[in-house]
């Protein structure tokens, strides 16, 4: 594979579009395309435009028709220890029934369907059933609050929500239907016609007129369903992600290009042998990693994969390693946060398990620091596995920068090179390529320089924001929002976000979104949120708030205020956005033009001496914050 890929580097530089056309022909096209790319109206790309394709057919029917129906598609491991196995034939049969059930509920081509589900096979089946009939899914991570779900349903005008009574997390049944009820209460989501509910935890739920049990709907549905081809640019899904403003963006992906990118990258980055490998990506389908590498990429490639419902610590920290040993997982893909958590606990939880089946270890979502890289390599991988540090984004749809196993000598902490077919650059503020230095290059902004098949096609309902956010800073190039530099070998090192997006345990959050949630509370006059360095989660949310004295009433103490506002953020956005620390301050550091200087607050949050304050309108503000912090430390 390594040599083939070195060769394909040459091929792609000669004819990049022919390279992509070749990759997309690994898929089944209902109608073959003749045009690879239309880039006459940038940044609105059209890939494989005159072709027709069905994503669900590619993930299921094709394998069954080509004799792979008996292959295991999913080894499901529930958190309480229940298991279930689906062959490709069985997964297809369930998906056909689900597709018919959706049609029976009035969902048709182009309609949006929201998913709010635990990590159970029905989540995968739902996505494939929606895609199968040409509807568009919008998966909302089950950890988001009812309010977040409501705003996403309304933004996409979804017709149906698919949920479950609950999901098992950390030994408990985490309610989901209840949150859906809350999102829909008082007719606040008028576009919703039905709610389809999978029975999972057997928790008590209230079923209203519009609610339908999944088991009943599928039980009544016809068993056969013929998948037809949709235009390559037909929308496949919307996935909301945080940006620099308070409002999450609905990232839109379309069918042919996305499936090409997801399946191609999955095949080459993990060096997949679909007959032999057992693959496990720990991501939830609520994130892009779950879309591309639990559903579309892996199933289009006919992989056999593990899906685990729960958290790595349930019932104890042995769980993941037991699963790897049990199923003889050979390709494992997870986030650095998880690795750092295990590092802290110590290698004994890993060492007791036979992990010799592992071959390739993937990392995603945030930079992997060299210590975590080595621990992953030595302790988990027994010093014999290839590590692929994969850089990409919700917007890119699939992996953009990553080592290819055996093609390069990997380096701890570097994502190294763009995949064949992808062209990236690093530029300075003026869009000029960064200067070389004696040990590589200066740091700059990462750009993607030419369109690629799985690129986002836009922001749902907001074409201007698409152009402005991604294609305006450096005309003609996609601006990723990450800092990066080249080392002396030309390998890329990612340096983290350069905007107000923060990464907490690999989850993407917007400081502006948390700030606007905080100021919605009647106690809060103003709020500033920063991402502070955290040993385990990479960054943690730290909030600074100015309170409205007149609203506070019986002056609660700072600890109570922190608790109340923490719960408030959980309710507004979700537990992942809950600040690690909330500091009450009397002023916020601002420039003369009124912009909050987050850089200085970050210094405080990370316990560093505060940097240059000369541009502050009132330089005493930081002294006051510092004094207060100092006071806190001596308490
Ligand atoms: C942001 C995108 C990629 C799917 C999951 C996250 C950061 C992602 C890496 C990596 C350094 C990384 C970037 C990027 N990021 N992978 N290997 N090394 N940083 O997708 O939630 O859209 O977040 O995650 O900052 O911009 P996302």
Boltz pocket constraint, residues with backbone or C-beta under 6 A from the ligand:
constraints:
  - pocket:
      binder: B
      contacts: [[A, 241], [A, 287], [A, 288], [A, 289], [A, 363], [A, 364], [A, 365], [A, 366], [A, 367], [A, 368], [A, 389], [A, 390], [A, 391], [A, 392], [A, 393], [A, 394], [A, 395], [A, 401], [A, 415], [A, 480], [A, 481], [A, 482], [A, 494], [A, 496], [A, 497], [A, 503], [A, 506], [A, 507], [A, 508]]
      max_distance: 6.0
